[in-house]
């Protein structure tokens, strides 16, 4: 309380003020849980976005794209079931924590970029072999063979 209540009139005014405050807060609370989308946004507000790193605001847990969110669960599970299958609890926990941190860098853009680079690499390798064969064929057709020159 800011000011002490000295008489019955001040007490009644304070009671009226508190009742008015209660009604305003109850209306605000009901509006916050009015529908499914309001409840979902309230639950999501529990998980704030993380701080900025190198000037880039990192998205929060639920603000990642689908591939990043999927990798948060699939990457630790896959590593613990395959590579670290017979490891102890501490190693599996460390793998889980590190892969959770690494999954922040996995996004649809990153996977698309890596896929494009791999595709260009394989296309370059296969096209180089075809180009080499074509050059050999062209060179064989252009070079005259000695002894087969016919005079006209």
C-alpha positions in Angstrom: 0.0 0.0 0.0 1.2 3.5 -0.9 -0.8 5.5 1.6 -2.1 4.3 4.9 -5.9 4.3 5.3 -7.0 6.7 8.1 -10.8 6.6 8.0 -13.7 4.6 6.7 -14.1 6.7 3.5 -10.5 6.1 2.4 -11.0 2.4 3.1 -14.1 2.3 0.9 -12.3 4.1 -1.9 -9.4 1.6 -1.6 -11.8 -1.3 -1.7 -13.5 0.1 -4.8 -10.1 0.7 -6.5 -9.0 -2.9 -5.8 -12.3 -4.4 -7.1 -12.0 -2.3 -10.3 -8.4 -3.5 -10.7 -9.6 -7.1 -10.2 -12.2 -6.8 -12.9 -9.7 -5.3 -15.4 -7.2 -8.1 -14.7 -9.8 -10.8 -15.0 -10.9 -9.5 -18.4 -7.3 -9.4 -19.5 -6.8 -13.0 -18.3 -9.9 -14.2 -20.0 -8.8 -12.6 -23.3 -5.4 -14.3 -23.0 -7.1 -17.7 -22.8 -10.0 -17.0 -25.1 -9.3 -19.5 -27.9 -6.8 -22.2 -29.0 -4.6 -19.7 -30.8 -4.4 -17.5 -27.7 -3.5 -20.4 -25.5 -0.9 -21.6 -28.0 0.7 -18.1 -28.2 0.7 -17.9 -24.4 2.5 -21.3 -24.1 5.0 -20.2 -26.8 5.7 -17.0 -24.9 7.3 -19.2 -22.2 10.2 -20.0 -24.6 11.8 -16.7 -25.5 14.2 -16.3 -28.4 17.8 -16.5 -27.4 20.2 -13.6 -27.4 21.9 -12.1 -30.4 25.2 -13.7 -31.6 27.3 -11.7 -34.1 24.4 -9.3 -34.7 22.1 -12.1 -35.9 19.1 -12.8 -33.7 18.9 -16.5 -33.2 15.4 -17.9 -33.3 13.9 -19.6 -30.3 13.1 -23.3 -29.9 9.8 -23.2 -31.8 10.7 -20.5 -34.3 13.0 -22.8 -36.3 12.0 -24.2 -39.6 10.7 -27.8 -39.8 14.1 -29.4 -40.7 15.9 -27.6 -37.8 13.2 -28.7 -35.3 13.3 -32.2 -36.6 17.0 -32.4 -36.4 16.9 -31.4 -32.7 15.3 -34.8 -32.0 16.5 -37.1 -34.8 20.2 -36.2 -34.6 20.8 -37.2 -30.9 18.6 -40.2 -31.2 20.4 -41.5 -34.4 23.8 -40.9 -33.0 23.0 -42.6 -29.7 21.5 -45.6 -31.4 24.2 -46.1 -34.0 27.6 -44.6 -33.4 27.5 -44.5 -29.6 25.4 -47.6 -29.1 27.4 -49.2 -26.3 28.5 -46.0 -24.6 27.8 -45.0 -21.0 25.3 -42.5 -19.7 27.8 -39.6 -19.6 28.9 -40.0 -23.2 25.3 -40.3 -24.4 24.3 -37.2 -22.5 27.3 -35.2 -23.9 26.4 -36.4 -27.4 22.8 -35.3 -26.8 23.8 -31.8 -25.6 26.3 -31.3 -28.4 24.0 -32.5 -31.1 21.2 -30.2 -29.7 23.6 -27.3 -30.1 24.7 -28.4 -33.6 21.1 -28.6 -34.7 20.7 -24.9 -34.4 22.9 -24.6 -37.5 20.8 -27.1 -39.5 18.1 -25.3 -41.6 16.4 -25.8 -44.9 18.7 -23.2 -46.5 21.9 -24.9 -45.2 20.7 -28.4 -46.4 19.7 -26.9 -49.8 23.1 -25.3 -50.2 25.0 -28.4 -49.3 22.8 -30.5 -51.7 23.4 -28.0 -54.5 27.1 -28.1 -54.0 27.2 -31.9 -54.0 25.0 -32.0 -57.1 27.3 -29.6 -58.9 30.3 -31.6 -57.9 28.9 -34.9 -59.2 27.6 -33.2 -62.4 31.1 -31.7 -62.9 32.8 -35.1 -62.5 30.4 -36.9 -64.8 30.4 -34.1 -67.4 34.2 -34.0 -67.3 34.4 -37.8 -68.2 32.0 -37.3 -71.1 33.9 -34.2 -72.2 37.2 -36.1 -72.2 35.7 -38.9 -74.3 34.3 -36.3 -76.8 37.7 -34.7 -77.1 39.4 -38.0 -77.8 36.8 -38.8 -80.5 37.3 -35.3 -82.0 41.0 -35.6 -81.9 40.9 -39.1 -83.5 38.8 -37.8 -86.4 40.9 -34.7 -87.1 44.4 -36.2 -87.1 45.4 -37.7 -90.4 47.1 -41.1 -90.2 50.4 -41.3 -92.2 50.2 -43.6 -95.2 46.5 -43.2 -95.7 46.8 -39.9 -97.6 45.4 -40.2 -101.1 46.6 -38.0 -103.9 44.0 -36.6 -106.1 
